[in-house]
Amino acid sequence: MRRKNRKWVALAVILYLFVMYSAYRWAIDQRPPYGYSILTYIQKEEVRKYKEQKAAEAAYEARTQVQPTAESRLNAAGPAHVAARYDSTHVVFMVAMDVESRFSSTSSVRLISASGKIPASERSYAPLAGFSELWEPDPQALHFFPAVVETARPGDQWTLSANASSTIPVVIERTVIAASGCSLAMGFLASVPPDSQTVFKEISQEYFLVRRASVESANPPIAAHITDLPEWKTSAALAQQIEQQLNDRMKQELSNIDRRLLANANSPGANAGELPIGNARPHLREWLHADQGLARGEGVLDYDIHAYRLTPDGVPRLLARARWKLADTSVFLMTAWFKADWPKAEFQKTKSHSDHEPPVLLWSDASRSLAMRQGEAPATLGDSLDFQTILNEFDADHDGWAELLVHSYDVSSPDSQLSGTGAHPGPSATIVPYLYTDQGLVPLKAAFHRDLQSPESCLEQ
């Protein structure tokens, strides 16, 4: 470096150091409105942004974690067993089905003795459950009881969901045995404590759910006033809209069913299951011919509607049980759920249907129609519209969505198994607790299966 440039370099260095020192002093001397220097402010901002990032990550993890559902809350208290009113102060519920053959001659231990019959109630209650005749088990067979029976003792208190607004305790009095077709089931006769008997007597329902423990409540609980709506009246305009949607959905389901039948027509399983000669149900060709008539609109539609309040929004849900006939023979069965915010009868005369939203078909079930075509449905299925019935409504977890106790006449297909119950060779029915959703019914544990075979048919087997 030339000597004459050294002074300019030194001057530049001094000027740079002076500017940096001045900037530093200026930053130190600043007093922003927040009460500290800008450097401290920058540091605090970095800490704040870091904390916000961590909080956002924690919130994302909380949103993506599986939250407890209504089904998990209901099942957390154990299986919800179907209970039936026995008299004004007692209920009966079975916890073990098909314990022993009713007329078996090979069993090493007899569960009941001739003197073990329990006196029947003066009035017959809950006929769909079949608990009118009860027996007390033989004490000598105690060690052969199912585990679920052995773990409960007289004096144990269980929780009974009587309806959507009433939950009362019941106390086990004794172990009982009930006949279910060709087999025996075991359960308990339980009494309602004196301080709850007044409430129980005022309840009109005859079918309930009982659990060992109470159900965990939603947080926060929702008061949805779940109930059936017997005063619901269907106006002519609403009926026309519902019928149109039922017919449209029937044709859609029919197309799917026929496509499935044709796809499986040549399978070995289909040939092996050929219906015997003289069976009252027509074969595949006859069914396809009948279905063509249904698709052309030749079927006669018969249906009924029951309205319920089942959801937090309070808008009624309508259950339509529909049947189509050809030549006075039932050829198609379907249940369908609608959402319909329709005025009550006293308002329907003053408001036209154009003032209201049309009913929305939420979902449908035509599985019985498939079973009819596969020869797996009882010949009497479809004789009336009671192939499925809602027996009671609950909201044990107080989340605003109903649980329904549903009675259904079964088909013989193995695909119809519910909650682990097997297919029965004869006529049978099932009472199942379901969680209602607008996408379909979710079965809860455990189903109650009743074999409807007569005692005479059991002796013939």
Secondary structure, DSSP 4 states (H G I P E B T S, - for coil): --HHHHHHHHHHHHHHHHHHHHHHHHHHH---TTSS-HHHHHHHHHHHHHHHHHHHHHHHHHHHSPPPPHHHHHHHT---EEEEE-SSSEEEEEEEEEEEETT-SS-SS-SEEEEEEEPPPSS---TTTT-SSEEEEPGGGGGGS-HHHHT--TT-EEEEE-SSS-EEEEEEEEEEEEEETTEEEEEEEEE--GGGHHHHHH----EEEEESSPPPPPSS------EE-TT----HHHHHHHHHHHHHHHHHHHHHHHHHHHHHTTSHHHHHTPPPTT-SS--HHHHHHHHHHHHTT-SEEEEEEEEEE-STT---EEEEEEEEEETTEEEEEEEEEEE-----HHHHTTS-GGGSPPPEEEEEE-HHHHHHHTT-S-TTTTSSSTTEEEEEEE-TT-SS--EEEEEEE--S-GGG--TTPPP-SS-EEEEEEEEEETTEEEEPS--EEEE---HHHHHH-
